[in-house]
């Protein structure tokens, strides 16, 4: 997939677990896990906003476009 989610990297850099982020953002660990593994087909802007707010980052730090075929 040409869009790669860098949530793992941001969590490590912030010293935060996926469970902690899920609690702070108010969504399930399962839904965050789907996003983290790149299996999500879409992400709500409100969710992206909440994740960026809690991780103190910009959307471009979480999402990266890479060359390659679309899934």
C-alpha positions in Angstrom: 0.0 0.0 0.0 1.4 3.4 -0.9 0.4 4.9 2.5 2.4 3.6 5.4 1.3 4.2 9.0 4.2 5.1 11.4 2.3 4.7 14.6 4.7 2.2 16.1 7.6 4.6 15.7 5.7 7.4 17.3 4.6 5.3 20.3 8.2 4.2 20.9 9.5 7.8 20.6 6.8 8.9 23.1 7.3 6.0 25.5 3.6 5.2 25.2 1.8 1.9 24.7 -1.0 1.3 22.3 -3.4 0.7 25.2 -2.5 4.0 26.8 -3.0 5.8 23.6 -6.4 4.1 23.1 -7.5 5.1 26.5 -6.4 8.7 25.9 -8.0 9.0 22.5 -11.2 7.1 23.5 -11.1 4.4 20.8 -10.6 0.7 21.2 -7.2 -1.0 21.2 -8.5 -3.2 18.3 -9.3 -0.2 16.1 -5.9 1.4 16.9 -4.2 -1.9 16.1 -5.9 -2.0 12.7 -4.6 1.5 12.0 -1.1 0.6 13.3 -0.7 -2.5 11.2 -1.8 -0.6 8.0 -4.9 -2.7 7.6 -7.3 0.3 7.9 -9.0 1.4 4.6 -9.8 4.8 6.0 -9.2 6.9 9.1 -11.6 9.6 10.4 -10.1 13.1 10.6 -11.4 13.3 14.2 -9.4 10.2 15.1 -6.3 11.4 13.3 -6.7 14.7 15.2 -7.0 13.0 18.5 -4.0 10.7 17.9 -1.9 13.7 16.8 -2.9 15.7 19.8 -2.0 12.9 22.3 1.3 12.1 20.5 2.1 15.8 20.0 2.8 15.3 16.3 1.7 16.3 12.9 -0.3 13.9 10.5 2.7 13.7 8.2 4.7 12.2 11.0 2.2 9.3 11.3 1.4 8.8 7.6 3.9 8.5 4.8 3.4 8.0 1.1 5.8 5.5 -0.5 6.1 4.4 -4.1 4.6 1.1 -4.9 1.4 -0.5 -6.1 -1.9 0.2 -4.3 -3.3 -2.7 -2.3 
